[in-house]
Amino acid sequence: MSSTPAGAIRTASQLAAFEGEHNQELLARYNRSLMGVFGTPQRVLVRGTGCTVWDADGKEYLDLLGGIAVNALGHADPFLTSIVSSQLATLGHVSNFFTSPTQIALAEKLLDLARAPEGSKVFFANSGTEANEAAFKLARRNAGTPEQPRTRIIALEGAFHGRTMGALALTAKKAYREPFEPMPGGVEHIPFGDVDALRAAVDRTVSAVVLEPIQGEVGVRPLPAGYLRAAREITREAGALLILDEVQSGVGRTGSWFAFQGEVAGGERILPDAMTLAMGLGSGFPIGALVTFGAEVSGLLTAGQHGTTFGGNPVATAAALATLHSLEARGLLQNASDVGAWLRGQLAATAGVVQVRGEGLLIGFDLAEDIAPGADQAALEAGFIINAPGPRTLRLAPPLILTRGQAGSFLEALPGILAAARQAAAAEQDAASNEKVTP
């Protein structure tokens, strides 16, 4: 048997990129070979460490988006890397005819962190949208009786639950849904945060109410105080399931293990019937989960009614266990709470910022002008990765290891970023005006 030649094994990034190629050349290759569902990416990122990443031109960025709340431990975390590498070298995939110690241990850990009652269960998927597909099926199984069927599912305006068909039906944005209609039926969207509207909508014909404790895609919008408590009471009285989508807000992002345990719950103990997780659970390794609370709800999905090929594989569950261990051992929930509170306070005192929302290190802030997309681009030029989910709104969801010093570097740069965005907007407006008056 021949041995591997020295130097033959290289990193995936080295294998993928041609030597000497930079952003422009690589993005041209991207546009020729990848489906354009995301448009053209802003940069080609080639490596990272902690909260810092570098692009193919060698430019450095402070990552304040974390892969959209995914990279909880930052980039290239040594412990996570060692655990994933060790597990992959031991056992990578076994199919759902078998299980593994890491799968069992992760399910037990999640139930423990959620303070789940006896009879609670976990189903592992590969992403947030897949977890929400499982939740959609769970809702369908709460079908009522032939005499009184439950055919309706309630979601909120502004909701984003994913892009596969069941999750897309729960998502509120018409532009996402309309190209693929007809959607799976029975989903209704009611006004965000309106308890009276929720009470009017939920009766014995409703199988489930699906909520994000903090809506992420519309610019980090927490449910009003008391809403989750009211939702729990209303759904329980009607026999409907309360399903919380914690894909973005869960796993320490808000300073609590799950947002329903924190301030958004009004400081009271709220236990849903189910929740979905993903994003930060594997700190970059793809994994999602549906957690059901109590034996009655957990028994709604039975053998053969749902499944997955890759979900809960040994490597993904090892990555999630390593993530949860690191979050605990390094006190990163407290860090998210402390740095997030300080950052929100500093943002609120920044000229041009009119509102700040969020919990922990899931933060949205509104600007006084419609310059958020320009600010997103100006931030990138200045070496910061952020996100503009709306014309006036910017979103931050950095790794939970973010330091106050790193956050402070962004705050120092923010006035210049906003000034550059205003200048770009004025130049664009002048160009448009000149175009109109040109014969």
N, C-alpha and C positions, 0 to 999 in steps of 0.2 A: 504494500500500500504506500503510495507516494505521500510525502508530507506536504503541507501547505507552504509555498514559497514565502520567504521572509518579505514582509511589506505587501503581500497580496491582499490582505484583508484591510479595507479602508472604511471610513465612515460612510453612511448613506448619502450625506451631502456631497462628499468628495466623489462618490460614484456617479451621482446624478448630474453634476455640473461639469461642463467642459472648462478646462483650465483657461483662465484669462477672460472668461465671459462675465459680464456685469449685468446690472438690472435691465438695461435696455435690450440687450441681446436675449437674455433669458425670458423676459416678458414677451418678446416676439415669438419665441418658441412656445410659450404658454398659449398664446392666442392661436397658434397654428394647430395645437394638439389637444387642448382641453375644451370641454363644452362651456359655453359662455354664460352659464347661469349666475355667475358672480360678477360678471363684467371683468375688466382687466384689473388684477391686483395692484395695490399701490407700490409695493416693493417685493423683492425676492429676499426673504430672510434665510440666512445660512447657518447661524449658530446663536446660542444664547447661554447665559449663566445668571442665575438669580433673577433679578428684575430687568436685566439688560439683554438686548438682542442686537445683532449686527446684520446688515444687508450685504448683498453681493458686491456692492461698491466699497465695503468696509466702513460704512457710516454706522454710528452707534445710536441706539434709542433706549430710553427708559420706557419699559412696557407697562403702561397704566391701564391696559385693557385685559391682559392676561388671557388672550385667546377667547375673549368674551366670558370672563368668570370661570375659565377652565383651569388654568395653570396655578392652582392653589399654592404649590410649593415653588413656584417660579420655574425657570428653565434649567435643565441638566442637574437637578438636585442629586447629589451623590448617593444618598441613602436610597431614594426611589430607583435610581439607575441600577444600583447594585442588586436590589431586590428583584427587579424585573429581569435583569440579566441572569441572575441565579435561577429564578423560576423557569425562564425559557430554556436554560441549559438542563433543567431537570424534567419538566413536563410542560408542554405548550398548549396542546388541545386534546380533548378526550371525547367530544360529542356529548349530547345530553342523555346517552345511554348509561353514562357514568357520572360521578362527581369527583371532587377533589377536596383535600383539607382546607385549602384557601377559600373555596366557595362556601363551605359550611361555616368557617370561622368569620367570614365577612358578613354573612347573613346574621349570625349571632351578635356580632358587634353592632350592626345597624339597629337591630331590635333593642339592644341594651341602651344605645345612645338616644333612641327615640322614647325610651321608657315605655316600651310596648307591653300590653297585657298578654296574658297566656293565650296561646292560639294564634298569635300574629305570625305573619309569614313574609317572605321576600321572593320576588321573581327578578332575575337579572337579565338585562337586555344590553344593547351596545351603544345606546344614545338616549337623549331625552325624548325625542319624538317616538322612539320605539317603546320607551317606558309609558308614554302617554297613550300609545296605541293599546297597550295592555290595560291601562286604566279605562279606556273607552270600552273595551270588551267587558271589563269588570262592571261598569255601569250598565251595560246591556243585560248582564246576568241578573241584575236587580230588577227583574221584569214584572214584578207584581203577580197578579192572578188573571185567568181568562175573564173573570167578571170585572176586574179593575186593573188593566194592564198599565205598566209604567213605560211610556214611549218617548218621554221628553228628557233632554239633558240641558241644564242651564249653565251658560258661561257668561263672561263679562265683556262689555265693550272695551276695546283696547287690549284684549287678551292675545298672547302668542303662545301656542302650545306645540308648534312643530309644523312640518310640511308634508308628512305622509297623510293619507286621505282621512283617517279618523282624527288625527291630531289637527289636520288642516280644517276640518269641520268645526272644531272647537276654537280655532283662531279667528279673531274678529275682523281682520283687515280684508276688505272685499277684493282688493287688488291681488291678494294672494290666492283667494278662493275661486274667483269668477272664471279664470281660464280653465278650471278643472271641474266645473259643475256638470252634473249634479253631485253634490256632496252627500255623504251618509246622512240620512234624515234625522229629524227630531231635535237638532241643536238650536237653541234660542239664545241670543245675546241680549242681556239687560244692562241698564246704565250702571257704570262703575261706582261702587261705594255707596249705593242707595239702598238702605236696608228696607225701606217701604216697597221699593220695586222688587226686591228679592222676596219679601214676604208675599207680595201679590202674585209672583210667578210660581212659587213652589207649593204644589199640592200633591195629592196622591197619584197623579199621573207623571210625576217627575221621578226618574230613576237616580239622578245624581246632579249635584252642583259641583262644578270644577272651577277652582280659583287659584290664582297666583297670589300669595301673601304680599308680594311686591312685584308689580308688573315691570319687566325689564325693557322690552322692546319699545315701549312708548316713552322711555326716558326715566326709568326708575320711579315708579309711582306706588307707594305703599297703600294698602287698604286703610281706610280711616279707623281710628281707635274704636273698638267695640264691634266692628263689622264681623270679624271672625267669630266672636262669641255669639253674635246674633245668628250668623249662618249656621253655627253648630246647633243652636236651639231650634231654628226653623227646619233644618233638614231632619233632625231627630224626630220632631213632632210629625213630619209628613212621611217618615219612613224612607227618605231619600239618602243616598250616600253623600258625604262631604269628602271630596277628593282635592287635595292640595298639590298643585304643581310647584315643587321646590327645586326644579331643574336648575334654575339660576341662583335662587336664594339659599339653597341648602348647603350642608357640609361646611359650616363655619363661616360662610361668606358674610353673614350679618353680625357676627360676634356671638351667636348662639349656634348650636349644632344645626338646628333647623329654625327657620324664621317663625314658625308657629309657636315656638317656645320662647320667643323674645318679645320685644316691645310692640311689634305689630299685633300681637295677641292681647295687648292691653294689660300685660302683667298677670293674666289669669291662665290657668291650666286649660289649654284647648287640645283636644285629641281628635284628629280627623278619623274618617274610616279608612283612608288610604292616602299615601303621598307618593310622588314620583321624584326621582333624583337622577342626576347625571353630572354634567359639566365638571365641577371641582372634585367629584368623587374619585377619579383616577389621576388627578393632577396632570392631565394631558393624555393619559391612556384611555381609549374609548371604553366606557362602561356606563350603563344606566340601570335603574332599579325601580320596581314598584313594590312598595311596602304596604301591606294590609294589616289593619289593627283588629284583633279579636278573631275568634274561631268562626263566627258566623259569616263575616265578610270574607275572610280568607278562604272559606269553602265555596265561594261563588264560582271560582274558576277551578275546574277539575281536570283530571288526566285527559290529554288529547285536545283540550279546548284552546290551548295556546302553546307557543314554543319558540325556540330560537336555535340556530346552529352554533353561533359563536358566543352568545350571551353567557356570562358567568364562567368563562374559560379560566384556567389556572393563572395565566399571566395577568389578565385584567383584574381578577380578584386579588392577586398578590399586590398589584399596583395600588388598588384601593385600600388594602390593609396597611400598606406602607404609608399612604397618604394620611389615613386616620391616625396612625401611630405618631407620625411627625407632628400633626396638628396638635395632638395632646401633649407630647413630650416637650415640644418647643413653645408651648403657651401661645399658639398662633391665633386662637379665638380671641384671647384677651388683646393680642396685638391688633387684630382686625378692629376690635371695638375701640381701642384707645387711639390708634392712628386715624381710623375713620372719623371718630368724633372730632379730633383736632383738625383734620383736613376739611371737614364740612364747615366747621367754625371759621376757618381761614378763608374758605371760598365765599362764605356769606359776607365777609368783610371786604371782598375784592370789588373794585369799581367795575361796573358793567355786568355784574352778576345780580340777578333780581330774585332768584329762589334756589334753594338747595334742598334736596330730598335724599332719603335713603337711610340705611342702617349699616353699620360696620363699614366694609370696603365695597359696598355696592351703592354707588353715588350717582345721582343725576343733578345737573344744575342748569338753570335757564338763564339766558342772556337777555339784555335789554333790546337787542336788535336781531334780525334774521340773518345772522352771520355764522351760525354753528358749523355748516359744512366747510366754509372758508377757514374757520378756526381749527377744524380737524386737520386740514391740509397745512396750515401755518404751524401747527404743533408738530406735525411730522417733519417739516423742514427744520424745526428747532430741536428735533431729537426726542420727541415724546409721542407715544402711540396712545391716542384716545379715540372716541367714537362720537359721531353726531347722529343720533336717532331721529332728530327733528330739526326744523329750520332754526330754532332758538335753543335747542337742548344738546348738552354734551353729557356723555356717560363715562364713568370710570369704574373699572372692575379689576384692579390690579392683583398680582399675587398677594397672598395673605402674609408674606414675609416683608412687605413694603415697610421701609423705615420712615420715621418722621423727616429725616434729612433728605431722603429721596423725594418724598412728597413735597418738601419745602423747595426743592429745585424746580419743580413744576410751578409752584405758586409764584416763585420769583420770575419765571418766564411768562406767566399767563398774561400780564398786562401787554407785553410786547406781542404775544400771539394774537390777542384780541385787536390790537392796533393794526397788525398786518392784515387780519381778516376784514376789518373795516376798510382799509385802503384798497384791498382787492375787490370788495363789493362796490366801492365808489368807482373804481376804474371800469368794472364790468358795466355798471349803470351808464357811465359816460360813453362807453363804446356802443351800447345799445341805443342811446339817444342820438349819437352821431350817425348811426346806421339808418335810423328813421328819417332824418332830415336830408340825407344824401339823395340827390335826384336819381 
